[in-house]
Amino acid sequence: MLVSNEHEAFVAACTSAIAPPDSQVAAQVQAALNDKTKPRGSLGLLEVLACQLAAARGRMPEPPKKAIVVMGADHGVAEAGVSAYPAAVTTQMLLNFARGGAAINVLARQVGAQVVVVDMGTLTPPEGAPQILSRRLGAGTANMTKGPAMTLQQAVSGIRTGVHIATELAEQGITLIGVGEMGIANSTSASAITSALLDLPPELTVGRGTGVDDEGLARKRAAVSEALAVNRSHTNEPLRVLCALGGFELAGLVGVMLGAAARRVPVIVDGFIASAAALVAVRLAPPLAGYLVAGHQSVEPGHAHVLAALGLRPLLQLEMRLGEGTGAALAMGLADAAVRVLHEMATFAQAQVDDSGK
């Protein structure tokens, strides 16, 4: 599977469209925070977050207008018995998202975020919910234990779709995007991607996902091992890895992150699966890393390895493993807090409080 000049040009264009975060603006924000009525740096990662949001936007940050993109698709590897739930649940949950009844809807409402639900390729298309964006690349991927999960054309089409969605959101005034996913068996795909890109054995990247028992965990590890072996010739660069081991929704999320950064919109990444997509995206476009915020650290064992490789510190550690963008939604509340501190907290001079200078 050769990467064509056309696809290489597309990836190069995505990379070149991403400007480095503005370090001067970040320094201005830190100076403003240092002048607030508190010891220097005492708000910890809230201060880091305020500076990162400013650097990504290239300006002093305003209260963000938020959207969470949740992409769903099915995975052929589900037939290997790697999930505690049947594949039909992917479509059922997309419909639940559309109706506002899932955890992501509850948490998004709490932080005032729009939820954008995208069908990237479920086995059965969700019906009766026109608010679900249909961007289908097929009826689920192929089984990665028998060969590549998708074609190069499908993977790049998924990335293009994500770029387009992020661009549209930015044009609508969205200034902070969260990314989440839904897809039965996609933690198996994320584990395989992590093993391939970080050269780690499945024992370090495969977790219980939806809550599989010991036998299910063994099947997941075996499936990842088999997929890595079968696709060995396709796992030497990120786009090939995405094709061989990824999912339609992961390709779409890669595009969302690339498209958001190109419009200077920071991205809060959810858990392990979304972070595996982020790892692919950063390997394709290294400047993207400065636009990513880790919403939380999942209990999935592979997630810590991915976060370390991306150089990201999670804002929250709540022992979550749901996906859907739930960790990103919760972290958006912290983004609001970081910006409000910057704008609303009194300075030493305003409050007539002595500054120790430390």
C-alpha angles and dihedrals in degrees: 000000000000121000104237125225089247092057092042088053091050093052091046090052091051090051096046091050091063113089118205114260111268107256093185092060090047089054091050091052092049090051090051091050091049088058093057121103097271139077113282112278094000094134090061116191092010088068092045089050093050090051093047093050089050093048092050094048093042091227143063103296122247124201101294126247102222139209131171117208112207114188123191135194141146128251128218091216088072087085087070090071096249098141135062089222133061120251091250088074091074092066092039091054094047087057089048090053090050091052093049097243104118131091091257090057093051094048094042090053089052092058097034096248126153114233116219112195118199129187104211094173124323121176090246118029113239110249132202095029110095090174089073108093109231109216097148120177092183142310095297129309126287119264105277092207087070100042141308114346093222143000125262089248092054093048094050091044088055092050091049090051091053093048090052093050093049091048091051091050092050090050088053090057100262109153101177126041128192121198127212139156147207125203132129108241094014093121085063089054091047091050091052092049090049093049091049099046097039097035093236128148118247090249087072099042107036119086136169095273107181090015105280119180124240093280091050091049090053090051091051093051091047091049092051092047091050093047091051091049096046092047097039093125090053099052104077100095135027101254091049090048091052091051095045101042109012138090135236091253091051091052088051092050091050086058094046090055094046092046094047094051091048087060093044092250114143118227128218108210119212123212139316099311097047088044091055087056088049090053090055091046094050092047087054095043114017095188087067092075093079091059096054126096120188106228095196144333115256124217087239104114095226094059096074090053092051093047091050091050090050093045092235128146113209117237093212138029108192101146090250126159104165103106117193089120092287095136090048091052093052091048090053087069088060091050088055090049093050092052094044091053089053093051105031108033115098122245122234090256094048093049094040090234121147115248116222090199090233 
